[in-house]
Amino acid sequence: MTSTIPWERVRRSASKLTTPLHPDDYLRLVNPLWSARELRGRVETVIPETEDAATLVIKPGWGWRYNHKPGQYVGIGIQVNGKFQWRSYSVSSPPERRRGTITITVRAMPEGKLSSHLVKGLEPGTIVRLALPEGDFVLPDPPPRRILFLVGGSGVTPVMAMLRTLDRRSQENGRAMPDVVMHYSSPTEDRMIFREELDRLEQKHDGLTIHRLHTDVDGMLDLAELDHVCPDWRERETYACGPGPMLDAITEHYEENDLEEHLHLERFSLELGGEGGEGGTITFQNSGKTIEADGATTVLEAGEEAGVGMPYGCRMGICHTCTLTLLSGKVRDLRNGDEYDSPNEPVQTCCTAAVGDCTLDI
């Protein structure tokens, strides 16, 4: 018989020790995933998917719950050059406690300091910080009877979690997968993430049809062709994820057809179309740290550069997890140019930049 160690009792006992260290400090010496202060995970393996994309298999530590919804994203913090860099990535694995792991699938972007490190420089065994799953781009339960997925590039990652969940449910309940049509655009066949697994899923399920478009050869998807790709697309719930211009075109097409209520979008980048600020000295009052930032650097990025433990979520101006109180000064919203200068006003740090000197409550 295998005995189990009552870790909560150990932790309570440890808290009674007269020591300047927190009990978590001792527990981390035994296992770095045991921490009640922050969510942590250990990278178990890095699986290459394409030349510029990889799947990270992560074992979450103490406090993690395997109850995310298919399509949600998680925050991941990695120490790069002595500083933690935070980004959000879609969970590509289905919610499944028995697996004991989650996966994120990352494409290295030319300008992406963290994404390139995750794909090409991360060693198995690395301890990372995690943030709980967020996001409304999710597969409902029960799922729609008919579904259309429109994905481009790495936009396939949240949809893959949905397809894997549908596959798992069909195995568990013995029912067929719902009627699913997927249109997947990628520059080339070689750059199609999950290409072989998608082939297997399509062969396995009669209800799954996948259309593949190689944009370097065939050009971009012409939405006027949707009637040929999926004749009943107007009767389907549509989930779209991919580059900004693709999603803008899809949104316009659905609005023209009065079908906005059937369209669900996930964007991987923040659209900063507004004018930047003038920049200035940003002071983070409680931490006593300051930093000079230009008008194109968000308050969130400036705080992370200064070594402040900034709260964040989607980093896209959606979830408001990053909101802090502006104590003095002025910031400008980089999405639309709106300015905020009222004392004690809440501001979203992921999409605002300094307009002169300002102070925030953190």
C-alpha positions in Angstrom: 0.0 0.0 0.0 1.3 3.4 -0.9 1.2 5.9 1.9 0.3 9.6 1.2 1.9 12.5 3.0 -0.5 14.9 4.7 1.1 18.0 3.1 -1.4 20.4 4.6 -0.5 19.2 8.1 3.2 19.5 7.3 2.6 23.0 6.1 0.6 24.0 9.2 3.4 22.6 11.4 6.0 24.4 9.5 4.2 27.7 9.9 4.8 27.4 13.7 8.5 27.4 13.4 10.2 30.6 14.7 12.1 31.6 11.6 12.2 34.7 9.3 11.4 32.5 6.4 7.8 31.7 5.2 6.8 28.0 5.3 6.6 28.1 1.5 10.3 28.8 1.4 11.0 25.5 3.0 8.4 23.6 1.0 10.0 24.9 -2.2 13.3 23.4 -1.1 11.5 20.0 -1.1 9.5 20.6 -4.3 9.6 23.9 -6.3 6.0 23.4 -7.3 4.8 23.7 -3.7 3.9 27.3 -3.2 0.8 29.0 -1.9 2.1 32.4 -2.8 1.9 31.9 -6.5 0.9 29.4 -9.1 3.8 27.6 -10.6 4.5 24.9 -13.2 7.3 22.8 -14.4 8.0 22.4 -18.1 8.1 18.6 -18.6 9.0 18.6 -22.3 9.1 20.8 -25.4 7.6 19.1 -28.5 8.5 20.7 -31.9 5.4 21.2 -34.1 6.9 23.1 -37.0 10.2 24.8 -37.6 8.9 27.9 -35.7 6.3 26.4 -33.3 6.4 24.1 -30.3 4.1 22.6 -27.7 5.1 23.0 -24.1 3.9 20.3 -21.7 3.6 21.8 -18.3 2.9 20.2 -14.9 1.0 22.7 -12.8 1.8 22.9 -9.1 -0.1 23.5 -5.9 -3.3 25.4 -6.3 -4.0 24.5 -9.9 -7.5 23.2 -10.9 -8.1 21.4 -14.2 -11.4 23.1 -14.8 -10.5 25.5 -17.7 -12.9 25.6 -20.6 -11.7 24.6 -24.1 -10.5 27.7 -25.8 -9.3 29.7 -22.8 -5.8 31.1 -22.3 -3.4 31.1 -19.4 -0.7 33.5 -18.3 2.9 32.2 -18.2 5.9 34.0 -16.7 9.4 33.1 -17.6 12.6 34.6 -16.3 14.6 36.0 -19.2 17.9 37.8 -18.6 17.0 38.1 -14.9 13.5 39.5 -15.4 10.1 37.9 -15.5 8.4 38.3 -18.9 4.6 37.5 -18.9 2.5 36.6 -21.9 -0.8 34.8 -22.4 -1.2 31.7 -24.5 -4.1 29.5 -25.4 -4.3 26.1 -23.7 -4.2 23.6 -26.5 -5.0 20.5 -24.3 -8.5 19.6 -23.2 -9.5 20.0 -19.5 -8.5 16.7 -18.0 -7.3 16.2 -14.4 -6.0 12.7 -14.9 -3.4 13.9 -17.4 -1.7 15.9 -14.7 -0.4 18.4 -17.3 -1.6 21.2 -19.5 -0.1 22.2 -22.9 0.4 25.5 -24.6 1.4 25.8 -28.2 3.6 28.7 -29.2 4.8 30.1 -32.5 8.0 32.1 -32.4 7.4 35.6 -33.7 10.3 37.6 -35.2 9.7 40.5 -32.7 8.7 38.2 -29.9 11.4 38.0 -27.2 9.5 35.6 -25.1 7.9 33.4 -27.8 11.3 32.8 -29.4 12.7 31.8 -26.0 9.8 29.4 -25.3 10.1 27.7 -28.7 13.9 27.5 -29.1 15.5 28.2 -25.8 13.4 26.6 -23.0 14.9 23.6 -21.2 12.7 20.8 -19.7 12.6 21.2 -16.0 12.3 25.0 -16.1 10.0 26.3 -13.4 7.5 28.9 -14.7 4.9 31.1 -13.1 1.3 30.6 -14.1 -1.9 32.6 -14.0 -5.4 31.0 -13.9 -7.3 30.4 -17.2 -9.3 33.3 -18.6 -11.2 34.2 -21.7 -14.7 33.9 -23.2 -13.7 32.3 -26.5 -14.9 28.9 -25.3 -16.7 25.8 -26.4 -20.0 25.5 -24.6 -21.2 22.3 -23.0 -23.2 20.9 -24.7 -21.6 22.2 -27.9 -23.6 23.6 -30.8 -25.1 21.0 -33.1 -23.2 22.6 -36.1 -19.9 24.4 -35.8 -17.7 26.3 -38.2 -14.1 27.0 -37.3 -12.2 29.7 -39.3 -8.6 29.8 -38.2 -5.3 31.2 -39.5 -1.8 30.4 -38.4 -1.3 29.9 -34.7 -5.0 30.8 -34.3 -5.5 27.0 -34.5 -4.3 26.6 -30.9 -7.5 27.4 -28.9 -9.6 25.6 -31.6 -7.4 22.5 -31.1 -8.4 22.4 -27.5 -12.0 22.4 -28.6 -11.5 19.6 -31.2 -9.6 17.5 -28.7 -12.4 18.0 -26.2 -15.1 17.0 -28.8 -13.0 13.9 -29.7 -12.6 12.9 -26.0 -16.3 13.4 -25.3 -17.2 11.2 -28.3 -15.0 8.4 -27.0 -16.4 8.7 -23.5 -20.1 8.8 -24.3 -20.0 6.7 -27.5 -21.7 9.4 -29.6 -20.6 10.9 -32.8 -18.8 14.2 -32.9 -21.1 17.2 -33.8 -21.1 18.4 -37.4 -17.9 20.4 -37.6 -16.4 22.2 -40.6 -12.9 23.8 -40.2 -11.2 26.1 -42.6 -7.5 26.4 -41.7 -5.3 28.9 -43.5 -1.5 28.7 -43.2 1.3 30.1 -45.4 2.6 26.6 -46.3 1.7 23.0 -45.5 4.9 22.7 -43.5 3.9 25.5 -41.2 0.5 24.0 -40.4 0.6 23.3 -36.6 -1.0 20.0 -35.6 -1.2 19.0 -39.3 -0.8 15.2 -38.8 -3.2 15.1 -35.8 -5.8 17.0 -37.7 -5.5 14.5 -40.5 -6.1 11.6 -38.0 -9.1 13.3 -36.5 -10.7 13.9 -39.8 -10.2 10.3 -40.8 -11.6 9.2 -37.4 -14.8 11.3 -37.3 -17.3 11.4 -40.2 -18.7 14.6 -38.9 -15.4 16.5 -39.2 -14.5 18.2 -42.4 -11.2 20.2 -42.8 -10.5 22.6 -45.6 -6.8 23.6 -45.9 -5.6 26.7 -47.6 -1.9 27.4 -48.2 -1.8 31.2 -48.6 1.7 31.6 -50.0 0.4 29.6 -53.1 -3.4 30.0 -53.1 -3.8 33.5 -51.6 -6.0 34.5 -48.7 -9.5 33.2 -48.0 -12.1 35.0 -50.0 -15.1 35.1 -47.7 -17.3 35.2 -50.8 -16.2 31.6 -51.2 -17.7 30.5 -47.9 -20.9 29.4 -49.8 -18.7 26.8 -51.5 -16.5 25.9 -48.5 -19.5 25.5 -46.2 -22.9 26.1 -47.9 -24.8 26.2 -44.6 -22.3 28.6 -42.8 -25.2 31.0 -42.0 -26.8 28.3 -39.8 -23.6 27.5 -37.8 -22.0 28.9 -34.8 -18.7 30.3 -36.0 -15.5 30.4 -34.0 -12.7 32.5 -35.6 -9.1 33.0 -34.5 -6.1 34.3 -36.4 -4.3 37.4 -37.6 -6.1 40.8 -37.1 -6.8 41.6 -40.7 -8.4 38.1 -41.2 -10.7 38.7 -38.2 -11.6 42.2 -39.3 -12.7 40.8 -42.7 -14.7 38.0 -41.0 -16.4 40.5 -38.7 -17.3 42.8 -41.6 -18.7 39.8 -43.6 -20.8 38.6 -40.7 -22.1 42.1 -40.0 -23.1 42.5 -43.7 -25.1 39.3 -43.3 -26.7 40.3 -40.0 -25.0 37.3 -38.3 -22.9 39.0 -35.6 -24.6 37.1 -32.8 -23.3 33.8 -34.3 -19.7 34.9 -34.5 -17.2 34.3 -31.7 -13.7 35.9 -32.0 -10.3 35.5 -30.3 -7.6 38.0 -31.0 -4.0 37.3 -30.2 -2.8 40.9 -30.3 -3.9 44.3 -29.0 -4.9 46.7 -31.8 -3.2 50.0 -30.8 -4.6 52.4 -33.4 -4.6 55.5 -31.2 -1.9 58.1 -30.8 0.8 57.4 -28.3 1.6 59.5 -25.2 4.5 61.8 -24.6 6.1 59.5 -22.2 7.6 60.4 -18.8 8.6 59.1 -15.4 6.2 56.4 -14.1 6.3 56.0 -10.4 4.9 52.8 -8.7 4.2 54.2 -5.3 4.0 51.1 -3.0 7.1 49.4 -4.5 9.1 52.6 -4.5 10.2 52.0 -8.1 10.3 54.4 -11.0 11.2 54.2 -14.7 11.4 56.4 -17.7 9.1 55.3 -20.4 8.4 56.6 -23.9 5.0 57.2 -25.3 4.7 53.9 -27.1 5.5 51.7 -24.0 2.5 50.6 -22.1 2.4 51.2 -18.3 2.3 47.4 -17.9 5.4 46.9 -19.9 7.2 49.7 -18.1 6.3 48.2 -14.7 7.6 44.8 -15.7 10.8 46.4 -17.0 11.2 48.1 -13.6 10.8 44.8 -11.8 7.3 45.5 -10.4 5.0 42.6 -9.9 2.3 43.9 -12.2 -1.1 42.2 -12.4 -2.2 41.2 -15.9 -4.5 38.8 -17.7 -5.2 38.9 -21.4 -2.8 41.8 -22.2 -5.3 42.8 -24.8 -7.5 45.3 -23.0 -10.4 42.8 -22.5 -10.3 41.2 -19.0 -9.4 44.3 -16.9 -7.1 42.1 -14.7 -4.3 44.7 -15.2 -6.4 47.6 -13.9 -4.6 49.8 -11.3 -5.4 53.1 -9.6 -3.9 56.3 -11.2 -2.9 58.4 -8.2 -1.6 61.4 -10.2 -0.6 62.4 -13.7 -2.1 61.5 -17.0 -2.2 58.4 -19.2 -3.5 57.8 -22.7 -5.3 54.8 -24.1 -3.3 53.6 -27.1 -6.4 52.0 -28.7 -8.4 55.2 -29.1 -6.5 58.2 -27.8 -8.7 58.7 -24.7 -6.9 60.3 -21.8 -7.3 59.8 -18.1 -6.1 62.2 -15.4 -8.5 62.1 -12.5 -6.9 61.2 -9.1 -7.8 57.7 -8.0 -9.1 56.8 -11.4 -8.8 53.1 -12.5 -6.8 52.6 -15.7 -5.9 49.5 -17.7 -2.2 49.3 -17.7 -1.9 47.0 -20.7 -3.2 49.6 -23.2 -2.2 52.9 -21.7 1.0 55.0 -21.9 2.3 57.9 -19.8 1.5 61.5 -20.9 4.1 63.1 -18.7 5.0 62.0 -15.2 2.4 59.8 -13.4 2.1 57.7 -10.3 0.2 54.4 -9.8 -0.9 52.6 -6.7 1.2 49.4 -6.7 
